[in-house]
């Protein structure tokens, strides 16, 4: 029996992956306060259903910067996803294109920019990690443009790596080192181990432009260089840097990692087409506000000058509906598709997304509003305490 919701796919991923790999995908920083808050924030809102005013069929279609999407859901970047399944970024990008959804390919992908550019149509968007200075990420931007990527999103909340204590406890590193501590864990999943040895898609492929499979020793060296870029460097990205990136990139442009309305206002002034309300899935600064908590103020600060994407904590179709009611153009999901990829490869990702589509469709039908573009805060009831019985309408 196929998993029938995202939590079931999470359970299937736990069974399929070595613990260290599952925890890398599933975990957050430190005490995982923000990771939990991303999910729990949705419980602050209830949905207020109404009598239908028309018999129109449910319409989930929307756009992101003019690019059609079959529902208000896009796919977030997930780094090192080749460790989850060898189909990795390329297989998931093809699934997103098949379903008319936008995928934001990770700047820590297991397939190169050129491989994905050749293998997917329409092309995904590209996530830029601003490591190594303008010469470095300027070259990455040029490669993404040459490969036909449709948009660029700069992640601004990775000045340094978050303190991910599950990874520390598991002895997880990039590249992954086999130790007595994790050896049995890895070898206890023979299907995963054989896939890794066969396909060699376990590390970042930023620097490699061809689609050949290099020797494992070369892959390990490449992974070590990339890991050094992330862990041994503090990257203080400034608004001047973002302005330079915006001027260089001539296609749709977004900024990911915004939780402060002042930053949202500056991003809109800078010319950002999309603002991603995100705390990096709770993997960076623990104690940061939940993405949904930050959303209404970000929407107000942007003032219609940029499209808003909610990134963090979505696990149900009702979560998507609540985010759109609060002003999001769409939501973006990362862990859910990684769970599905681990459990069943790209067909699992497709099945998970279609299950989520079904949940959204059912929710709108029961809400009494068939058109996703007509959702607003009047469909929500805010709960000051999710356990309390007294309700007040959202402002």
N, C-alpha and C positions, 0 to 999 in steps of 0.2 A: 504493500500500500504506500502510495506517495505521501510525503508530508503535506499537510493541508493548511499549514500556516507557517509564519516565519519562525516561531519558537520551535516548532517541530523540526524545521530545517536546522536550527541551531543544535538540537539534540542529535540529529543525524551527523552533523559536522563533528561534534565531539567524539562520536564513535569512529568516524573515518580517519581522523587526524591524530598524529602523536600529540601528547598533551602540550608540549612546548609550542607546537605550531598553532594548535587551537587557542591557547592562551594568548599568543601573539596577536591573533585576530580579535579575540573576544575581550581582552583586557583593556584596562585604562591605567591612568597614572595614580600612584600612591594609594590612598584609601578608596579610590574610585567613587568619590562623592559626586563629581560632575557626571561621570558615566551613568550612575543611577538617576541623578536628577534629570538627565535628558529624557529618560523614559517616564519618570514620575510626574513631570510637568504637565503631561497631557491629561492627567487625572484631575487637574484643577478646573477643567472645563467639561460641561455636559452639553449634549446636543439637544436643541429645542426643535422638535419636529412640528410640521404644520400640515394642514389639509392641502392637497395638491390644487394648484390653480390652473393646471393644464395637464393634458394627457401626453405631452411630448416625451419621446424616448430620452433616456439618460445620455448626456453628451459630455464626455470627459476630455475632448480634444482641446489642446491649448498650443501655445508657442513659447519659445524662449529666444528672444532677440530675432523674431521672425521665423525661426526654424520650427516646423510643425512637430508636435509631440502628441501621441495618441492618448496620453493621460498626464496629469501634473506630477509625474515622478521621473526623476533622472537618476543616473547611477554615479555615485561618488567615487573618487579615487581610492583604491586600496593598494598600499605598497607591498611589494614582494609577493604578489598573489600567485606567482608561479610555484611557490612553496605549498599552496593550497591545492592546486590542480595544474597539470602541465598546459592545459588550454589557455590558462592565464588571461591576460589583458586582451589578447587577440580574439580568443573565443568569446569572451563576454562582450567585447565591442561589436562583434558580428551579431550577437543576440540582440543587443540594444538597437542596432540598425534594422534588424528584421522586424522589431516591434515598434518602430518609429519613436524611439526614445533617445534622448541625449545621454551619452556617456562622457564623463570627465576622466580621461586616462591619467593614471598616476605618473608623477615625475620620478617615482621609484618603481617603474614597471619592469616586468620580466621579459617583455618584448620591446624592441627598439622602436623609436619614432618611425623609422622608415618601413619596418615590417608591418606595423599597423596601418600606416598610410597606404601601402600597397594592397593590404588585405581586407580593407573595410570601405564600404561606400553606402551611405554618406559617412565621411570621416567623423570621429569623435572630436571633442574639445580636449585641450591639453592643460594639465596642471603644472605650473612652473614653481619649482622650489628655487628661491633666489640665493643659491649657494655659490661661493667661489668668485663673486664679483661680476661686474657687467660684461666683461669679455666672455666669461664662461656662460652665463645665462643668456646673453645676447646671441651666442652661437646656437644654443638650444632653441631659442625662439625662431631663429632663421630656419633651422631644420624643420620645426613644426609647421612653419608657413610653407616651406617648399614641399612638405609631404601632404599639404592640403587640409590640415586640421582647421576646423571651422571657428574655433574660439580659443582664447587663452584665459586661464584663471590663475592668479598669483596667490599662493598660500602665504599668509603673513603672520601666522602664530607659531612658527617653528624657529625662533631665534636660537634655540638649542633643543635637544631632545628631551622629552618628558621623562619623569622618573617612573618607569613602568616596572613595578616590583614583581609582577608575575613573571616577567622575562628574567629578572635577576634570580628569582627562586628556581626557575627551570634551567638556569645556565644557558639561556637563549642568547645567541650572538649572530651577527651577520658579518662574515659567513658563519653558518652553523657548525660548531665544533663538536665532534663526537667525543663524549666523555663517559666515564663509568656511570656518572649520575644520570645522563640522558640516553645512554646507548640502548638500554633495554626498551625504553619508551619508544625510540625510533624504530627499532627492529620488531616491536610488537605489532606494527602496522605494515605487513609485507607488501600490500598492494600500493601503499603510498611510497614505500622505499623503492620498489621496482620502478614506479613511474618517475621518481626523481632521478634515478640512475640512468634511465632510458632517455628522458627528454631534456634534462639539464636546464630546467627553467626556474632554478631556485634562487636566483639573485637578480639584482638590478641590471638592466641592459641599456642604461642611458648612453654609454659611450660606443656601443657596437652598432654598426649600420647594416651589416649583412645578416642573412637569416641562416647562416651555418651554425653548427653546434660545435663550439670549440672544446678542447680538452678540459677535463674537470679542473685541472690545475690552473688554467687560465681563468676559468670562471671564479674560482676561489680568490685569485688575485684581484680580479675586477671587483668582486664583492667587498674585499677588504679596503680597496681604495675608496669606494662609495661610502662605506661605513665610517671611514675617517673623515670624509667631508661632513657627515651628519653629526658625529659625536664629539669631534675634537675642535669644532669651530663654533663661535658665537656669531650669528649673523644678525646685525641690527639694521634691518631694512627701514628706510626712511621714506617720507612722502616724496622727496626729490627722486629717489630710486623708482618709486611707482610712477611718477610723472614721466620719467625716462622710458620706462617699459611701455606705458600707454602711448607715447609718441612714436615708438618704434613699431608697435603692433597695430596693424590697420584693420583688423577684423574685430568681431565682438570680444569684449574684454571684461573680465570679472575679477573681484577681490574676495578671497575666501578667508574666513577667520575673524569676522567682524561681530562684536557683541556690544560695543559702545556706540550710542547714537551719534556722538560727536565724530567718531570715525566714519560712520555711515554718511554723515553730511559732507565730510571732506572727500570721501570716495566718489560721491555723486558730483561734487564740484570738479573733481579731477577728470571726470568723463567715464567713470566705470559704468558699463551697461548692465552688469549684474552684481549684486551684493549677496554673498553667501553668509548667512547668519550661522556661525559654526564655532564650536570650541574644540574642533579636531576629535570629535567623538569621545571627549573626556580623556584623551591620551596625552595632553600637554599640561596645562595649568589646572591642577586639581583644586576645586573650590570656585572655579569660574561659574557664571550663571548658566543655567540650562539654555539651550538654543531657543526653545519655545518661550521661555521667560523674557529673553532679549528681543524677540521678534516684534511685538507691537511698537516699541520705541524706535526700532530700526526703520520700520515702515514709515512712521511719522517723520523721522529725520530725513529719509530719502525723498519724501514728498513727490513721488511719482517720477523722479528723474532717473531711476534705475529700477530694474526688475529685481525682486527679492526672492531668494531661494532659502528655504529652511533646511538645514543639514544637521541632523542629530536626533536620535531617539525614536524614529518612526518604526513602528512594528505592526501597525494595523491600518486598514483602510480608513477607519474613523480618525486616526492620527493625521492622515493626509487631509481629510475634510476639515479638521480643526485648524490646521496650519493655513489652509487656503482661506478659511473664514477670517483669520487674523491678518490677512494681507499678503501671504506668500503667493508668488506666481506658481511655484511648484515646490516639492520637497526633493531632497536628494538622499539616497540610501547607499550605505557602504557595506557594513557587516552583513545585512540580510542577503545580499547577492553573493558575498564570500561564503556564507554558510551553505547556500544552495549549490555553489560551485564545488565545494568540498564534498557534498553529499552525492551529487549526481552530474557533475560537469555542466557544460552549457545548457543541455536540456533541462537540468534542474533549475538553472537561473531563469529560463523561459517559463517553466511551470510556476515558480515562485512569483514572478512578475504577473502572470495571468491570474494567479490566485489573489494577489493584491488588487488587481484591476477589478476582479469580481467583488471583493470586499468594498471597494470604493463605490462601485455601481449599486450594490445593495444598500449601502449607507445613504446615498443620495435619494434612492427610491423611497426609503423609509423616512427620510428627512422631509420629503415633500418638495424638493427642489432638484429638478433633473439636470440643470445646467450648471457646470462647475464655475462658470464665470459670474454667476449671480449669487454666489455665496458671500456672506459678510458676517460681521460680529453679531448681528441680530439673531443668528441661528445658534448662538452659544449662551450658556448660563455659566457664569464663573462661580466657583466654589472656594471660599476663603480657606476653608479646611476641608480636604477631601472626605474626612470622616464626619463632618458636620451636616446638619439637616437644613440649615437656613441658607438660602441662595440669594444672590444679588446679580443683577444684569451687568455685563461688562461695560466699562466706560467707552 
